[in-house]
């Protein structure tokens, strides 16, 4: 996959990733939730206790509760590939997180496989699947 499609769409998707990461770091449920389509899904197979959540309201509800366990989280994301085909795009992005938990500093790295959709001129996440790549605890 790589980077295919109109530059303005690829830039808008990159900005969606940036808005998402910024909202996580600021713990802004409003801004984070604005990144999702109403009929979206979020799956984290490495965290079976969360299961797959469907619908924006359910996804945001899970995120609000989960964020209570990650004080001081710093979250970064960047694209590995963006393949735009009309009003849909397949995106792979990588993440780096650092936070303190249980007296330790945790560093997580992961990958998202996404489907993004353009609705009323705005790119949103339709589907996100997260997998861990690496965890460091010091």
Beta strands, then each sheet from edge to edge (+ up, - down):
strand 1: 3-4
strand 2: 36-43
strand 3: 52-54
strand 4: 74-85
strand 5: 88-101
strand 6: 104-119
strand 7: 122-137
sheet 1: 1+ 4+ 5- 6+ 7- 2- 3+
end
